[in-house]
Amino acid sequence: MSGRKKNVIVLSNGKNVCPEEIEVEVQNTIPYCKECVAYVGKIGMNGQSNICVGLFVEDEKIRNNREKILNDFRLLNQKLPPYKRVCY
């Protein structure tokens, strides 16, 4: 693991994830992503933590094409280990 210690995301399963690693993968995989930030979010009643990503996309056509963005995140998640996958 690399990255700054105080930025480490500790998931509910005990795994540690550096947000910088996720951000680099997003920017390397999704070419229309100009900026992004990875953070931990809680989804569902069980309080399970998940990795979320906020993106900045300049192109309005792509920004409004939810299916393309979701498909690109599906492809990204195939490259990542299960505990580092982005919730969408």
PDB file as gemmi writes it, atoms N, CA and C in Angstrom:
CRYST1    1.000    1.000    1.000  90.00  90.00  90.00 P 1                      
ATOM      1  N   MET A   1       0.838  -1.171   0.000  1.00  0.00           N  
ATOM      2  CA  MET A   1       0.000   0.000   0.000  1.00  0.00           C  
ATOM      3  C   MET A   1       0.888   1.242   0.000  1.00  0.00           C  
ATOM      4  N   SER A   2       0.440   2.253  -0.720  1.00  0.00           N  
ATOM      5  CA  SER A   2       1.170   3.507  -0.741  1.00  0.00           C  
ATOM      6  C   SER A   2       0.191   4.635  -0.492  1.00  0.00           C  
ATOM      7  N   GLY A   3       0.687   5.815  -0.306  1.00  0.00           N  
ATOM      8  CA  GLY A   3      -0.178   6.957  -0.054  1.00  0.00           C  
ATOM      9  C   GLY A   3       0.037   7.508   1.340  1.00  0.00           C  
ATOM     10  N   ARG A   4      -0.611   8.605   1.616  1.00  0.00           N  
ATOM     11  CA  ARG A   4      -0.477   9.235   2.922  1.00  0.00           C  
ATOM     12  C   ARG A   4      -1.345   8.529   3.948  1.00  0.00           C  
ATOM     13  N   LYS A   5      -0.792   8.279   5.128  1.00  0.00           N  
ATOM     14  CA  LYS A   5      -1.486   7.511   6.161  1.00  0.00           C  
ATOM     15  C   LYS A   5      -2.820   8.132   6.545  1.00  0.00           C  
ATOM     16  N   LYS A   6      -2.874   9.450   6.674  1.00  0.00           N  
ATOM     17  CA  LYS A   6      -4.115  10.063   7.122  1.00  0.00           C  
ATOM     18  C   LYS A   6      -5.197  10.062   6.053  1.00  0.00           C  
ATOM     19  N   ASN A   7      -4.866   9.723   4.818  1.00  0.00           N  
ATOM     20  CA  ASN A   7      -5.855   9.636   3.752  1.00  0.00           C  
ATOM     21  C   ASN A   7      -6.389   8.225   3.550  1.00  0.00           C  
ATOM     22  N   VAL A   8      -5.884   7.262   4.278  1.00  0.00           N  
ATOM     23  CA  VAL A   8      -6.272   5.873   4.074  1.00  0.00           C  
ATOM     24  C   VAL A   8      -7.742   5.681   4.422  1.00  0.00           C  
ATOM     25  N   ILE A   9      -8.452   4.994   3.541  1.00  0.00           N  
ATOM     26  CA  ILE A   9      -9.841   4.619   3.783  1.00  0.00           C  
ATOM     27  C   ILE A   9      -9.819   3.240   4.429  1.00  0.00           C  
ATOM     28  N   VAL A  10     -10.435   3.116   5.595  1.00  0.00           N  
ATOM     29  CA  VAL A  10     -10.561   1.824   6.258  1.00  0.00           C  
ATOM     30  C   VAL A  10     -12.005   1.362   6.056  1.00  0.00           C  
ATOM     31  N   LEU A  11     -12.160   0.276   5.301  1.00  0.00           N  
ATOM     32  CA  LEU A  11     -13.489  -0.235   4.996  1.00  0.00           C  
ATOM     33  C   LEU A  11     -14.038  -1.041   6.163  1.00  0.00           C  
ATOM     34  N   SER A  12     -15.344  -1.296   6.152  1.00  0.00           N  
ATOM     35  CA  SER A  12     -15.980  -2.035   7.235  1.00  0.00           C  
ATOM     36  C   SER A  12     -15.455  -3.462   7.339  1.00  0.00           C  
ATOM     37  N   ASN A  13     -14.848  -3.992   6.252  1.00  0.00           N  
ATOM     38  CA  ASN A  13     -14.271  -5.340   6.298  1.00  0.00           C  
ATOM     39  C   ASN A  13     -12.827  -5.336   6.805  1.00  0.00           C  
ATOM     40  N   GLY A  14     -12.335  -4.150   7.215  1.00  0.00           N  
ATOM     41  CA  GLY A  14     -10.983  -4.034   7.753  1.00  0.00           C  
ATOM     42  C   GLY A  14      -9.908  -3.757   6.720  1.00  0.00           C  
ATOM     43  N   LYS A  15     -10.234  -3.789   5.454  1.00  0.00           N  
ATOM     44  CA  LYS A  15      -9.249  -3.525   4.395  1.00  0.00           C  
ATOM     45  C   LYS A  15      -8.927  -2.039   4.344  1.00  0.00           C  
ATOM     46  N   ASN A  16      -7.668  -1.730   4.056  1.00  0.00           N  
ATOM     47  CA  ASN A  16      -7.202  -0.352   3.896  1.00  0.00           C  
ATOM     48  C   ASN A  16      -7.026  -0.042   2.415  1.00  0.00           C  
ATOM     49  N   VAL A  17      -7.533   1.101   2.000  1.00  0.00           N  
ATOM     50  CA  VAL A  17      -7.444   1.527   0.604  1.00  0.00           C  
ATOM     51  C   VAL A  17      -6.966   2.966   0.569  1.00  0.00           C  
ATOM     52  N   CYS A  18      -5.950   3.233  -0.238  1.00  0.00           N  
ATOM     53  CA  CYS A  18      -5.487   4.609  -0.443  1.00  0.00           C  
ATOM     54  C   CYS A  18      -6.335   5.227  -1.556  1.00  0.00           C  
ATOM     55  N   PRO A  19      -7.008   6.328  -1.273  1.00  0.00           N  
ATOM     56  CA  PRO A  19      -7.857   6.933  -2.299  1.00  0.00           C  
ATOM     57  C   PRO A  19      -7.078   7.329  -3.554  1.00  0.00           C  
ATOM     58  N   GLU A  20      -5.796   7.687  -3.375  1.00  0.00           N  
ATOM     59  CA  GLU A  20      -4.981   8.069  -4.537  1.00  0.00           C  
ATOM     60  C   GLU A  20      -4.878   6.931  -5.548  1.00  0.00           C  
ATOM     61  N   GLU A  21      -4.804   5.687  -5.076  1.00  0.00           N  
ATOM     62  CA  GLU A  21      -4.728   4.539  -5.988  1.00  0.00           C  
ATOM     63  C   GLU A  21      -5.991   4.447  -6.844  1.00  0.00           C  
ATOM     64  N   ILE A  22      -7.138   4.636  -6.216  1.00  0.00           N  
ATOM     65  CA  ILE A  22      -8.408   4.571  -6.939  1.00  0.00           C  
ATOM     66  C   ILE A  22      -8.507   5.733  -7.922  1.00  0.00           C  
ATOM     67  N   GLU A  23      -8.126   6.919  -7.483  1.00  0.00           N  
ATOM     68  CA  GLU A  23      -8.199   8.105  -8.346  1.00  0.00           C  
ATOM     69  C   GLU A  23      -7.325   7.948  -9.576  1.00  0.00           C  
ATOM     70  N   VAL A  24      -6.131   7.395  -9.417  1.00  0.00           N  
ATOM     71  CA  VAL A  24      -5.234   7.171 -10.560  1.00  0.00           C  
ATOM     72  C   VAL A  24      -5.856   6.164 -11.518  1.00  0.00           C  
ATOM     73  N   GLU A  25      -6.431   5.087 -10.987  1.00  0.00           N  
ATOM     74  CA  GLU A  25      -7.074   4.084 -11.849  1.00  0.00           C  
ATOM     75  C   GLU A  25      -8.238   4.699 -12.628  1.00  0.00           C  
ATOM     76  N   VAL A  26      -9.041   5.513 -11.965  1.00  0.00           N  
ATOM     77  CA  VAL A  26     -10.168   6.160 -12.645  1.00  0.00           C  
ATOM     78  C   VAL A  26      -9.653   7.046 -13.769  1.00  0.00           C  
ATOM     79  N   GLN A  27      -8.667   7.881 -13.482  1.00  0.00           N  
ATOM     80  CA  GLN A  27      -8.170   8.803 -14.504  1.00  0.00           C  
ATOM     81  C   GLN A  27      -7.438   8.084 -15.634  1.00  0.00           C  
ATOM     82  N   ASN A  28      -6.839   6.935 -15.353  1.00  0.00           N  
ATOM     83  CA  ASN A  28      -6.174   6.165 -16.407  1.00  0.00           C  
ATOM     84  C   ASN A  28      -7.158   5.361 -17.247  1.00  0.00           C  
ATOM     85  N   THR A  29      -8.308   5.033 -16.694  1.00  0.00           N  
ATOM     86  CA  THR A  29      -9.268   4.167 -17.379  1.00  0.00           C  
ATOM     87  C   THR A  29     -10.379   4.947 -18.062  1.00  0.00           C  
ATOM     88  N   ILE A  30     -10.775   6.056 -17.474  1.00  0.00           N  
ATOM     89  CA  ILE A  30     -11.916   6.824 -17.989  1.00  0.00           C  
ATOM     90  C   ILE A  30     -11.382   8.141 -18.555  1.00  0.00           C  
ATOM     91  N   PRO A  31     -11.174   8.194 -19.865  1.00  0.00           N  
ATOM     92  CA  PRO A  31     -10.465   9.334 -20.469  1.00  0.00           C  
ATOM     93  C   PRO A  31     -11.182  10.674 -20.344  1.00  0.00           C  
ATOM     94  N   TYR A  32     -12.485  10.690 -20.236  1.00  0.00           N  
ATOM     95  CA  TYR A  32     -13.216  11.953 -20.150  1.00  0.00           C  
ATOM     96  C   TYR A  32     -13.264  12.508 -18.732  1.00  0.00           C  
ATOM     97  N   CYS A  33     -12.718  11.793 -17.765  1.00  0.00           N  
ATOM     98  CA  CYS A  33     -12.678  12.260 -16.380  1.00  0.00           C  
ATOM     99  C   CYS A  33     -11.540  13.264 -16.230  1.00  0.00           C  
ATOM    100  N   LYS A  34     -11.889  14.518 -15.957  1.00  0.00           N  
ATOM    101  CA  LYS A  34     -10.874  15.561 -15.804  1.00  0.00           C  
ATOM    102  C   LYS A  34     -10.319  15.580 -14.385  1.00  0.00           C  
ATOM    103  N   GLU A  35     -11.176  15.404 -13.401  1.00  0.00           N  
ATOM    104  CA  GLU A  35     -10.791  15.373 -11.992  1.00  0.00           C  
ATOM    105  C   GLU A  35     -11.679  14.362 -11.289  1.00  0.00           C  
ATOM    106  N   CYS A  36     -11.158  13.767 -10.213  1.00  0.00           N  
ATOM    107  CA  CYS A  36     -11.990  12.867  -9.430  1.00  0.00           C  
ATOM    108  C   CYS A  36     -11.497  12.832  -7.992  1.00  0.00           C  
ATOM    109  N   VAL A  37     -12.376  12.388  -7.121  1.00  0.00           N  
ATOM    110  CA  VAL A  37     -12.029  12.217  -5.718  1.00  0.00           C  
ATOM    111  C   VAL A  37     -12.689  10.925  -5.229  1.00  0.00           C  
ATOM    112  N   ALA A  38     -11.892  10.082  -4.595  1.00  0.00           N  
ATOM    113  CA  ALA A  38     -12.402   8.839  -4.018  1.00  0.00           C  
ATOM    114  C   ALA A  38     -12.650   9.065  -2.534  1.00  0.00           C  
ATOM    115  N   TYR A  39     -13.758   8.517  -2.055  1.00  0.00           N  
ATOM    116  CA  TYR A  39     -14.112   8.661  -0.644  1.00  0.00           C  
ATOM    117  C   TYR A  39     -14.924   7.449  -0.214  1.00  0.00           C  
ATOM    118  N   VAL A  40     -15.102   7.308   1.072  1.00  0.00           N  
ATOM    119  CA  VAL A  40     -15.893   6.188   1.590  1.00  0.00           C  
ATOM    120  C   VAL A  40     -17.317   6.667   1.828  1.00  0.00           C  
ATOM    121  N   GLY A  41     -18.249   5.834   1.426  1.00  0.00           N  
ATOM    122  CA  GLY A  41     -19.659   6.125   1.638  1.00  0.00           C  
ATOM    123  C   GLY A  41     -20.313   4.933   2.296  1.00  0.00           C  
ATOM    124  N   LYS A  42     -21.380   5.151   2.984  1.00  0.00           N  
ATOM    125  CA  LYS A  42     -22.127   4.056   3.596  1.00  0.00           C  
ATOM    126  C   LYS A  42     -23.430   3.889   2.835  1.00  0.00           C  
ATOM    127  N   ILE A  43     -23.710   2.650   2.465  1.00  0.00           N  
ATOM    128  CA  ILE A  43     -24.903   2.366   1.683  1.00  0.00           C  
ATOM    129  C   ILE A  43     -25.657   1.228   2.353  1.00  0.00           C  
ATOM    130  N   GLY A  44     -26.942   1.375   2.474  1.00  0.00           N  
ATOM    131  CA  GLY A  44     -27.778   0.315   3.007  1.00  0.00           C  
ATOM    132  C   GLY A  44     -27.919   0.367   4.515  1.00  0.00           C  
ATOM    133  N   MET A  45     -28.837  -0.413   5.015  1.00  0.00           N  
ATOM    134  CA  MET A  45     -29.154  -0.456   6.437  1.00  0.00           C  
ATOM    135  C   MET A  45     -28.044  -1.106   7.263  1.00  0.00           C  
ATOM    136  N   ASN A  46     -27.256  -1.977   6.647  1.00  0.00           N  
ATOM    137  CA  ASN A  46     -26.214  -2.682   7.387  1.00  0.00           C  
ATOM    138  C   ASN A  46     -24.981  -1.826   7.662  1.00  0.00           C  
ATOM    139  N   GLY A  47     -24.926  -0.633   7.112  1.00  0.00           N  
ATOM    140  CA  GLY A  47     -23.815   0.276   7.360  1.00  0.00           C  
ATOM    141  C   GLY A  47     -22.520  -0.144   6.692  1.00  0.00           C  
ATOM    142  N   GLN A  48     -22.582  -1.036   5.721  1.00  0.00           N  
ATOM    143  CA  GLN A  48     -21.381  -1.483   5.013  1.00  0.00           C  
ATOM    144  C   GLN A  48     -20.768  -0.314   4.262  1.00  0.00           C  
ATOM    145  N   SER A  49     -19.454  -0.115   4.445  1.00  0.00           N  
ATOM    146  CA  SER A  49     -18.784   0.990   3.758  1.00  0.00           C  
ATOM    147  C   SER A  49     -18.383   0.573   2.351  1.00  0.00           C  
ATOM    148  N   ASN A  50     -18.475   1.517   1.441  1.00  0.00           N  
ATOM    149  CA  ASN A  50     -18.141   1.296   0.040  1.00  0.00           C  
ATOM    150  C   ASN A  50     -17.308   2.459  -0.461  1.00  0.00           C  
ATOM    151  N   ILE A  51     -16.534   2.202  -1.492  1.00  0.00           N  
ATOM    152  CA  ILE A  51     -15.743   3.251  -2.116  1.00  0.00           C  
ATOM    153  C   ILE A  51     -16.607   3.947  -3.161  1.00  0.00           C  
ATOM    154  N   CYS A  52     -16.660   5.257  -3.075  1.00  0.00           N  
ATOM    155  CA  CYS A  52     -17.402   6.077  -4.023  1.00  0.00           C  
ATOM    156  C   CYS A  52     -16.409   7.013  -4.713  1.00  0.00           C  
ATOM    157  N   VAL A  53     -16.781   7.475  -5.889  1.00  0.00           N  
ATOM    158  CA  VAL A  53     -15.930   8.413  -6.629  1.00  0.00           C  
ATOM    159  C   VAL A  53     -16.801   9.538  -7.159  1.00  0.00           C  
ATOM    160  N   GLY A  54     -16.358  10.757  -6.906  1.00  0.00           N  
ATOM    161  CA  GLY A  54     -16.980  11.921  -7.523  1.00  0.00           C  
ATOM    162  C   GLY A  54     -16.130  12.333  -8.704  1.00  0.00           C  
ATOM    163  N   LEU A  55     -16.762  12.580  -9.850  1.00  0.00           N  
ATOM    164  CA  LEU A  55     -16.006  12.940 -11.048  1.00  0.00           C  
ATOM    165  C   LEU A  55     -16.382  14.318 -11.549  1.00  0.00           C  
ATOM    166  N   PHE A  56     -15.440  14.915 -12.233  1.00  0.00           N  
ATOM    167  CA  PHE A  56     -15.718  16.131 -12.971  1.00  0.00           C  
ATOM    168  C   PHE A  56     -15.552  15.802 -14.446  1.00  0.00           C  
ATOM    169  N   VAL A  57     -16.630  15.975 -15.198  1.00  0.00           N  
ATOM    170  CA  VAL A  57     -16.631  15.697 -16.637  1.00  0.00           C  
ATOM    171  C   VAL A  57     -17.035  16.987 -17.346  1.00  0.00           C  
ATOM    172  N   GLU A  58     -16.153  17.495 -18.197  1.00  0.00           N  
ATOM    173  CA  GLU A  58     -16.447  18.741 -18.924  1.00  0.00           C  
ATOM    174  C   GLU A  58     -17.497  18.545 -20.015  1.00  0.00           C  
ATOM    175  N   ASP A  59     -17.377  17.451 -20.746  1.00  0.00           N  
ATOM    176  CA  ASP A  59     -18.242  17.200 -21.903  1.00  0.00           C  
ATOM    177  C   ASP A  59     -19.683  16.944 -21.445  1.00  0.00           C  
ATOM    178  N   GLU A  60     -20.577  17.854 -21.798  1.00  0.00           N  
ATOM    179  CA  GLU A  60     -21.969  17.756 -21.351  1.00  0.00           C  
ATOM    180  C   GLU A  60     -22.671  16.521 -21.909  1.00  0.00           C  
ATOM    181  N   LYS A  61     -22.343  16.138 -23.148  1.00  0.00           N  
ATOM    182  CA  LYS A  61     -22.948  14.946 -23.744  1.00  0.00           C  
ATOM    183  C   LYS A  61     -22.623  13.700 -22.920  1.00  0.00           C  
ATOM    184  N   ILE A  62     -21.377  13.565 -22.544  1.00  0.00           N  
ATOM    185  CA  ILE A  62     -20.974  12.412 -21.737  1.00  0.00           C  
ATOM    186  C   ILE A  62     -21.564  12.530 -20.338  1.00  0.00           C  
ATOM    187  N   ARG A  63     -21.530  13.708 -19.773  1.00  0.00           N  
ATOM    188  CA  ARG A  63     -22.061  13.932 -18.429  1.00  0.00           C  
ATOM    189  C   ARG A  63     -23.529  13.509 -18.337  1.00  0.00           C  
ATOM    190  N   ASN A  64     -24.267  13.675 -19.405  1.00  0.00           N  
ATOM    191  CA  ASN A  64     -25.682  13.300 -19.434  1.00  0.00           C  
ATOM    192  C   ASN A  64     -25.920  11.864 -19.882  1.00  0.00           C  
ATOM    193  N   ASN A  65     -24.860  11.145 -20.235  1.00  0.00           N  
ATOM    194  CA  ASN A  65     -24.983   9.761 -20.688  1.00  0.00           C  
ATOM    195  C   ASN A  65     -24.656   8.812 -19.528  1.00  0.00           C  
ATOM    196  N   ARG A  66     -25.610   8.648 -18.648  1.00  0.00           N  
ATOM    197  CA  ARG A  66     -25.426   7.838 -17.437  1.00  0.00           C  
ATOM    198  C   ARG A  66     -25.010   6.398 -17.766  1.00  0.00           C  
ATOM    199  N   GLU A  67     -25.597   5.833 -18.806  1.00  0.00           N  
ATOM    200  CA  GLU A  67     -25.294   4.438 -19.147  1.00  0.00           C  
ATOM    201  C   GLU A  67     -23.827   4.273 -19.550  1.00  0.00           C  
ATOM    202  N   LYS A  68     -23.272   5.228 -20.286  1.00  0.00           N  
ATOM    203  CA  LYS A  68     -21.847   5.152 -20.658  1.00  0.00           C  
ATOM    204  C   LYS A  68     -20.972   5.220 -19.417  1.00  0.00           C  
ATOM    205  N   ILE A  69     -21.283   6.134 -18.519  1.00  0.00           N  
ATOM    206  CA  ILE A  69     -20.487   6.284 -17.300  1.00  0.00           C  
ATOM    207  C   ILE A  69     -20.555   5.007 -16.461  1.00  0.00           C  
ATOM    208  N   LEU A  70     -21.759   4.464 -16.290  1.00  0.00           N  
ATOM    209  CA  LEU A  70     -21.902   3.218 -15.515  1.00  0.00           C  
ATOM    210  C   LEU A  70     -21.143   2.069 -16.168  1.00  0.00           C  
ATOM    211  N   ASN A  71     -21.217   1.972 -17.482  1.00  0.00           N  
ATOM    212  CA  ASN A  71     -20.490   0.916 -18.188  1.00  0.00           C  
ATOM    213  C   ASN A  71     -18.983   1.077 -18.009  1.00  0.00           C  
ATOM    214  N   ASP A  72     -18.490   2.298 -18.063  1.00  0.00           N  
ATOM    215  CA  ASP A  72     -17.058   2.532 -17.868  1.00  0.00           C  
ATOM    216  C   ASP A  72     -16.623   2.149 -16.447  1.00  0.00           C  
ATOM    217  N   PHE A  73     -17.476   2.382 -15.456  1.00  0.00           N  
ATOM    218  CA  PHE A  73     -17.148   1.963 -14.095  1.00  0.00           C  
ATOM    219  C   PHE A  73     -17.215   0.442 -13.948  1.00  0.00           C  
ATOM    220  N   ARG A  74     -18.113  -0.203 -14.676  1.00  0.00           N  
ATOM    221  CA  ARG A  74     -18.133  -1.676 -14.669  1.00  0.00           C  
ATOM    222  C   ARG A  74     -16.810  -2.225 -15.202  1.00  0.00           C  
ATOM    223  N   LEU A  75     -16.322  -1.631 -16.280  1.00  0.00           N  
ATOM    224  CA  LEU A  75     -15.042  -2.063 -16.855  1.00  0.00           C  
ATOM    225  C   LEU A  75     -13.888  -1.787 -15.892  1.00  0.00           C  
ATOM    226  N   LEU A  76     -13.906  -0.631 -15.258  1.00  0.00           N  
ATOM    227  CA  LEU A  76     -12.879  -0.297 -14.270  1.00  0.00           C  
ATOM    228  C   LEU A  76     -12.872  -1.319 -13.141  1.00  0.00           C  
ATOM    229  N   ASN A  77     -14.049  -1.662 -12.626  1.00  0.00           N  
ATOM    230  CA  ASN A  77     -14.139  -2.593 -11.506  1.00  0.00           C  
ATOM    231  C   ASN A  77     -13.616  -3.980 -11.843  1.00  0.00           C  
ATOM    232  N   GLN A  78     -13.668  -4.360 -13.106  1.00  0.00           N  
ATOM    233  CA  GLN A  78     -13.119  -5.656 -13.515  1.00  0.00           C  
ATOM    234  C   GLN A  78     -11.608  -5.720 -13.310  1.00  0.00           C  
ATOM    235  N   LYS A  79     -10.956  -4.553 -13.347  1.00  0.00           N  
ATOM    236  CA  LYS A  79      -9.502  -4.491 -13.175  1.00  0.00           C  
ATOM    237  C   LYS A  79      -9.087  -4.448 -11.698  1.00  0.00           C  
ATOM    238  N   LEU A  80     -10.023  -4.119 -10.822  1.00  0.00           N  
ATOM    239  CA  LEU A  80      -9.699  -3.897  -9.408  1.00  0.00           C  
ATOM    240  C   LEU A  80     -10.025  -5.122  -8.559  1.00  0.00           C  
ATOM    241  N   PRO A  81      -9.269  -5.332  -7.470  1.00  0.00           N  
ATOM    242  CA  PRO A  81      -9.646  -6.389  -6.539  1.00  0.00           C  
ATOM    243  C   PRO A  81     -11.007  -6.057  -5.922  1.00  0.00           C  
ATOM    244  N   PRO A  82     -11.760  -7.065  -5.500  1.00  0.00           N  
ATOM    245  CA  PRO A  82     -13.130  -6.823  -5.004  1.00  0.00           C  
ATOM    246  C   PRO A  82     -13.243  -5.750  -3.934  1.00  0.00           C  
ATOM    247  N   TYR A  83     -12.310  -5.678  -3.006  1.00  0.00           N  
ATOM    248  CA  TYR A  83     -12.451  -4.709  -1.923  1.00  0.00           C  
ATOM    249  C   TYR A  83     -12.145  -3.277  -2.365  1.00  0.00           C  
ATOM    250  N   LYS A  84     -11.557  -3.089  -3.556  1.00  0.00           N  
ATOM    251  CA  LYS A  84     -11.262  -1.752  -4.071  1.00  0.00           C  
ATOM    252  C   LYS A  84     -12.272  -1.287  -5.109  1.00  0.00           C  
ATOM    253  N   ARG A  85     -13.279  -2.085  -5.371  1.00  0.00           N  
ATOM    254  CA  ARG A  85     -14.245  -1.726  -6.420  1.00  0.00           C  
ATOM    255  C   ARG A  85     -15.094  -0.534  -6.016  1.00  0.00           C  
ATOM    256  N   VAL A  86     -15.400   0.276  -7.021  1.00  0.00           N  
ATOM    257  CA  VAL A  86     -16.170   1.500  -6.823  1.00  0.00           C  
ATOM    258  C   VAL A  86     -17.656   1.172  -6.870  1.00  0.00           C  
ATOM    259  N   CYS A  87     -18.377   1.715  -5.927  1.00  0.00           N  
ATOM    260  CA  CYS A  87     -19.830   1.556  -5.866  1.00  0.00           C  
ATOM    261  C   CYS A  87     -20.455   2.495  -6.881  1.00  0.00           C  
ATOM    262  N   TYR A  88     -21.433   2.018  -7.635  1.00  0.00           N  
ATOM    263  CA  TYR A  88     -22.147   2.886  -8.586  1.00  0.00           C  
ATOM    264  C   TYR A  88     -23.622   2.597  -8.567  1.00  0.00           C  
TER     265      TYR A  88                                                      
END                                                                             
